[in-house]
Amino acid sequence: MLTTIDNITIIICVIGVFLISNAMGKESKDMESYYHANKSLPWSLAVGTIAASWYGGNGTIGTVGYATTMGLAAFFIWSIGAHLVRFPLALWVAPRISVKVNSTMTELLDRFYGRIASLLGAIVLIVSCLSISEIGATGYVGVAAWGANKFVAAAVIIVISILLTCVGGLMGVAITDMIFFFFMIMSVAMVFPKVFFDMGGFAGVESILNATDPSLMTPLGGITTGKAIMLILICINVYKDPAFYQRFTASNGPKTGKRAMLTCFSIWMSMDVCLMFTAIVIRAMDPALTIQPEVAYITLVLSGLPGVLRGLFIFGMMGAIISTVDTYYLIGGEIVANDIINPFRKTPLSDRQSIFISRVACVIFGIIGLSVAFRFALIYDAMIFVTSLSMSVLFVPVLMAIMYEGKKTNAAGLASMFVGGGAWILFSRYPVSIAALGGAVDASLVALPLSLIAFLIGNRFGKELHHGYQAAGGTGIGETVDISVIDPDEYKREIKVEWFGVDGALCLLYAGLASIYTFGILNRVDWIIGWMAPLIAATMTTLIFGRYLFEVFSFHKSLKNSNKSVKK
């Protein structure tokens, strides 16, 4: 439980964040600045907002909860698998998004498949933007930290998230994400060594789990094949995640978004090691999981921290959740205003009207999310439910729109979306059981191949609305860049992967860390897991945060000098 000094610490931090967000909100005068930060995010800020948006309640508290049931398989399948399948997103998709697309994912659907596909995609994306699992994580933090009712705790955080979203726009969200990112990583890295070594490291954990469930300490033994496949599909889900597309678009250049995400991979993996092994420690302390794992994690950490640091830890955890919730509320609000309401008006929404509708939508998202967040046993169950639905409907048409340069008809997109969604509904109600995959499989495992088949068949019919991105038009939803006016050589330079440069170095860093962590786990080397992983995460985070502060200082210094020159 938190003390008075801990609560004062949290209040001071929250007030500081609101002041920063309010200052940024004064700069958001139109839709471009409010939704896309005028496409001005530097590398350091892009790293912070991408990392914080992904590592919310799902990535922190949710990971701990799920890893208690998976053991080491959580690292070898979920963590390693998640990052490997995202490398193409960072290396090839992100630069193209930054160059070609200046709006939401629904614009892609409208451009290639028409208004109906765009509207259907917008509705599914809004379900994703409700952040149900993040709200659930908030409730469990409230229970552990204050002994509060989980609904009340979640409601408070929803209000804070809505205020940050409404006040600051994307630039405000990005800057507060940067602060949350720093506190979140540092708090997790700071407490993990004590948790791990107080349990006796590998020897202490294995002595207990080998007697209860030895499979948890094997690389692949703590999870069924079907669940492993589902986790990989969740990893691939980021290819249609609107938050990443918005961040790529808002970055100040194609290379910025790409290198920001490549940097995040090494931080995420180091964080995964800390969180997953904390989960294994929790399972060793409570083999029967008599206490909700997410609550047990917060309680365990708070018991080993002194005053003030407890407050900063909770601020970091809540900040991780808030940074994700406000990100998706901002995206969902933009979708409601620009992609659902605006196309059906005779006159387009003004910037003021669009922003107002977005803010109202954020409030509605919070009410709906709170009403359904605690209907799932684990946080990850809520995330898998939403991810499974959105992937079944959107994954195939969105990925084909981005990566496939050939013919794409409106019939192909619509067929893919309707078949994928229909199959998901059918097989969610009547699950398919496959013994080789460990029993009942998630509906998306059936819906995805059917969606692809429907796309291929549908592509033989209908009309090709656009070929590539050259001919702008469509129904006017969103914006696109006419890349026919961009110099071809410049375009190639922007999207080129520099294997013998920064891109290659960041890929090599990830490969090296993955190899070291794998060696440490398989050979039970305590210092690699207990000290190296949190130190890497903390060091990279500190350097990035320092770079961001330097950029801010340099900008204000140049602005001050410029103002002096103008006066003279």
N, C-alpha and C positions, 0 to 999 in steps of 0.2 A: 504493500500500500504506500501511496505517496504521502509525504509530509507537507507542512505548510511551505517550507522553503522550496520544495520541489514544484509545488503548484505556482508559486510566485515566479519561479524561473520560466515555467511554461507560458504564463501570462505575458511576461516581458517579451519573450520570443515571438508570441503570436501578434502582439501589438506592433513589434518591429516589422514583421512580415506585411501587416496591413498597411503600414505607412509606406513601405516600398511599393506595394501593389497600387496604392492610391496615386503615388507619384507617377507611376508608369501609365495608369489609366488616363491621366490628364493629356498624355501624348496620343491617345487612341481617338482620333477625331473622325475617322471614316472606317469603312469595312476592311480595307486593305491593312490598315495598322492594327485594327482590333483583332482580326482573325489570323493574319499572317505576319504581323510584326514588321511590315514593310520589307519582308525578305532580307532581314538584316542580322540574323543570328550569327555571331562568330563561332569559331570551332569550340571554344571552351564552354560557351553557353549552350550550344547544340548538344555537347556531351552531357552536360548537367540535366537538361530537360528531357533528352531521350532516355537517359539512365533512370531518372526519377520517375518518369511516366511509366516505364516498364516495371520497375521495382517498387510497386505499390504494395497493397495488402496481399495480393497474390504472390508477388515475388519474395516477400519477407515472411510474414506470419503464415501465409498460405503454404509456402514452401516447407516450413517447419511442420505444419500439420500433416501434409501429404507424405513427407519423407519419413515420418514415424512409421508409416505402413509399408514403405518401399526399401528402406535401408540404403545400402551402397548403390543399388540400382538407380536411385534418384540422381546420383552424380553421373554414372556411366551412360544412362539412357536419356534422362531429362536434361541435365546440364550440358553435357558434351553434345548430345544430339540436337538440342535446341540451338546451340551456337553454330554448329556446322551447317545446318540447313539455312541459316540466316546469312551466311557469307555471300551467296549470290545476290541477296537483297541489298547488302551494303555495297558490293563491288559493281554491280551492273544495273540493278533496278533503281536505286536511289539517285544516281546521277541523271538518269533519263527522266525520272519524275521531276527533278529540280529544273531541268531544261525544258521539258515538254508541257508540264501541267502546272497551272497556277491556282488550282482550287481543290475541291474535295473529290473523293473517289466517285461520287455520284456523277460528276461531270464525265468521267470516263465511260460510265454506263450509258449516259445520254448520248454521247458522241458516237458510240459504235452500235448501240442497241436500241436507242430511242427513249421517249419520255416514260413509257410504262415500266421499262427495265430500270430506269433511273429512280422512279418513285418507289418501286418494290425494293430496290437496294437501299434507298434512304430509310424505309421503315425498318428493315433488318438491322441497319447500322445503328439506328436509334436504340434498339433493344441492347446492342453491345454497349452503347454509351450510358446506359443506366447504372453501370458500375456496381452491380449487385454484390459481387464477391468482395469488393473493396469496402462496401458498407458493412457487410458481415464481419470483416476483419476489424473494423472500428469498434463494433460492439464488444468483441472479445478483449480488445485492449482496455476498454472502459471497465469491464468486469474485473480484470486483473489489477489495473492500476488504482481504481477508486472504489471498487466494489459496487459500481453503478449498474443500474438496469441497462442491458445492452441496447435496447431501443432508444433510451434517452441519450446514451453516449453516441450512438450512431447519428441521431438527429442533430446533436450539437456540431459534429464534424461536417455533416451535410450543409448546415447553415454556413459554416466557415468556408467550405469549398465554393458554395454558390456566391458568397460575397466576394471572394477572391476572383472568381471567374467574371462576375458582373463588373467589378471595379477595374480590373487591370487589363483585360483582353489577353492576347497571346503573349505580348512582351512582358506584361506583369506576371502571367503564369510562368513563363520561361525563367524569369529572374528569381521568383520565389521557389521554383523547382530547383534552381541552382543551389539555393540555401538549404532546402530540404535534402537535396542530394548529398551535400557535404555532411550534414548532421546524421543522416540515415546511415551512410557508409561508415562514418567514424564511430558511431555508437555501436553498431554491430561488430565492427573490427575490434573495438576496445574491450568488449565483454567476453568475446568468444574464448580467448586463451584460458581465462580463469575457469570457465564452464568446462572446457575440454580437459584440462589438467587436474582439476579438482575431482573429476571422475576417474582419474588414473590413465588417461589417454586410451590408446587402442586396447591395452591389456585389461584395463578396468571394464571397458564396454563389452569386450568379447567374453570375459569371464561370466557375465550375466546373460547376454543374448545367446551364447552358445548353448545354454541350458534351457532356453525358452523357445527361440526361433533362430537357428543357425543360418538360415537362408538370408537373413537381413545383412549379414556380413560378407556375402558373396556378391560379385559385380552384377550379376543378372538374376539372382535367385529370389529377390523380394517382390517380384511383379510378374503378372501373367503376360503372355505374348500379346494378347489383344489390348491390354492396357498400355503396354509399351508402344504399340503402333499408334494408339490414340494420343499418347504424349508427343510423339514425333509429329503427328498431324497438328497438334496444338502449337508446336514450334513453327510449323509452316504457316500457321494462321496469320503471322505478322505480315505476310505478303498481301493481305487484304485489311490490315489494321489501319484505320483512318488516322490514328495518332502519328504513326511514322510518316505517312504521306504528308501530313501537315507540317511536320518538323523538317522533312526534306525540302518542301516548298519554301519554308520560312528561312532556311539557311542562306547565307550570303553568297553561296556558289555551289555548284555540283560537287566539287571536291570536299567542301566543308561537311556536308551531310554524310558523305561516304566515309570520310576519315573519323568523324565523330562516332559513327556506329561501330567502326572497326576498333576504336579505342574502348568502347563500352564492352566489347566481348571479353576482354581480359579482366576488366573490373567485375563484370557479372559473374564470370566463372570463379573468381576468388571469393566473391560474396557467397556464391552457391556452396562452396566448401565450408565456409563458416556456418551458414544456416543449416545445411544438411547434416553436418556432424553434431550440431546442437540438437537437432531432431533425434539423432541416434542416441545421444546422451539422455534425452527425455524418455525415449522408449526403454532404455536400460533402467532408468529410475522408476518407471511405471510400466512394466511389461504388458499389463492388461489394459493400458490406456483408460484407467478409471476416471481420469480428469481430461477435459477437452484439451488436446495438444496445444492449440493456439494460446489458450489461457495459461497452461503450464509453462510455456516459453516465456511469456512476459513476467510471470511470477518468479521463475528461476533467475532471470536476469536482474530483476529489481532487488532480489534478496542478496545479490553480491555486489551492489553498487552503493557508494556513499551518497549523501544528500547532494543536491544540485545536479550531479551526474545522472541521478535517476530521472530528474526532470528533463534533462537534455536528451536522454534516451527515449522517453515517451514522446518528446517533441519530434525527435527524429522518426520514430515509428508512425506517429500521427501525420507527420509531414510527408512521409512516403505515400500514405494513403491519400492525403489531401491533394498531393501533386498529380496523382493519377485521376482522382475524381474530377478535379477542376479541368484537367486536360480533356477528358471525354465529355464533360458537360459543355465545354466551349465548342467542341466539334459537333456534338448533338444539336446545340442551339443553332449553329451555323447551318446544319442540314435542314432543320425545321424551317428556318427563315428563308434560306436561299434556294433550297432544292425541293421543298414541299409546298410552301405557301406562295413564293414568288412566281413560279411558272404559271400559276392559275389566275394571276392578276392581270388586268388589262394594262395597268401602268406598273412598272417595276417598283419595288420597295425602295424608299430612300435609305441612306445609311443609318439615319436615326431610327427609322422604323425597324430595320433589320436587326440592329443591336438590341432594341427594346424587346422584340419577339424572342430573340435568343435568351435574354435574361428571364423572361417569363417561362420559357421552355426549361431552363435550368431548375426552376422551382418545381415544376411538374415532374421532372426526372427524379428529383430528390424524394418527393412523396411516393412515387411508384417504387423506387428502389428500396426505400425503407419498408414498404409493405410486403415485399417478397424476399428480402435478403436473408432472413433467418429460417427459411423453409428447407435448407440443405444441411446435411450432417457436417460436412467440412467445407471450408472456403473454396477449396479446389473443385468440389462437386458443382458449385454454382458457376465457377469459371468454365468448367468443361461443358456444362449445359448450354451456356450462351455461345461459347466457341463452336460447339458442334453444330448449332443451328446456323450461325452466320457462315461457317465454312461450306456447309451443304448448299447454301443458296448462292454465295458470292465468289467462292474461291476460283472456280473454273472460269467464269466470264471475266473477272477482273484480271487474272493472270494472263489470259489470252489477249486481252485488250492491251496490256503493257508489253508483253514479250513476243507475241506472235505478229509478225509483219505481214502475213498473208491476208487473204480475204476473210472478213468477219461480217456476217449478216445479222440483221436485227432478229431474225427468227432463231439463229443459233444462240444468242444471248438469252432470249426469252425462254426458249426450250430448256436450256441449261438451268436457269433459275427456278422455273416451275417444277421441273422434274426433280431437281435436287431438294427443293423445299418439300415437295409432296412425299418424296421417299423418306425424308427425315421424320416427318409427321407419322407416316405409316410404320416405320421400323422403330420409332420411339415407343409407339403404342404396342406393337407386336415385335419384340426384339428377336433378332436372329441369334441362335446359339451355335457356336463352332467349337468343338472340343479342342481342336489343335490350338485355338487362340485363348483357351482358358474359360470357355463358357459364353455367356451373352456378350455380344460386341456392341459398341456404340453405333447408333444409327448412322452417323456420318461415314463410317467405314463402308457402308453399303451405298449411301447417297452420293458420295463423291464420284465413284466410277460411273454410276448411272448418269450423273450430271455431265460428265465428260462425253459419254456416248451420245447423250441428247444434244450436246453442242455440235459434235461432228455430224450428226444426222441433220440437225437444223441448219447447219452451214450450207447445205445443198439447196436450201430454199430461202425465201425472203429477199431482202434488199440490202446491199452494202451501202450503209449511210456515209461512211468515210473510209478512206484507205490511208492508214497512217495518221499523221498529225498535220499534214500540209494544208488541207482545205478547212479552215475554221468555219463554224456554222452551227448546225444542230438547232436545238430549241432555245438556245441562249442561256442555258443553265451553266453557271460557272464561267471560267475563262480558260483559254489555251494559248499557247505560243505558236505562232506560225513558223515552224522551223525551216521553212523554205527560204526565209529571209536571213537566216543565220548562216554565216560562212561555214561551209562543210568542214574545212580544216579545223576551225575553232571548235566546232561541235565535237569532232573526233578527239581533240585534245582534252576537252572538258570531261568526256566520259571514259577516256583511256585509263586502264589500270596500270599504275606505275609499279611493276613488280620489283624493280631494282631501286625503288625510291621509298617514300613514306608508306605507300599502300603495302608493299611487300614487307617492310619492317614491322608494321602492325600485325600482319598475318603471322609473321615469324614469332612475334612476341606471344601471341595466343597459343601457337603450336608448342612453343617451349614451355609455357606454363602448364598447358594440358598434360604434356609428357611428365613434367616434374610432379604434378599433383597425382597423376596416375601411378607413378612409381612409388610415391609416398603412401598411397592407399594400399596398393598391392603388397608392399613390403613392410607395412605397419611402422612407418617412420613418423614418430610423434611430432618432431620439430617442423617438418614440412607442412603438416596440416595445422598444428596448433599455433605456430608462430609465423611461418612464411606467408601463408594465404592471407591472414588478416593484415600483415604488414604490407603486402603488395597492394591490397585494396585501399588501405589507408594512405599509403605513399602516393599512388596514382591520383587519388581523389584530392589530396592536399595540393599536389602540383597543378592539377587542372583548376582548382579553386583559386590558387595563387595566380595562375595565368589570367583568369577572369578578372580578378581584382586589379591586376596590372593594366589590363586593357581598359577597364573603367577609369582608372586613375589617369592613364595616358590620354583618353578621350576628353575627360574634363579639363585636363591641363591644356590640351590643344585648343579646346573651345574657349577657355579663359583667355589664352593668348590671342585668339582670333577676335574676341570681343574687344580686347585692348587695342588691337590694330584698327578696328572699325572706328572706335572712339577717336583715335588719333587722326 
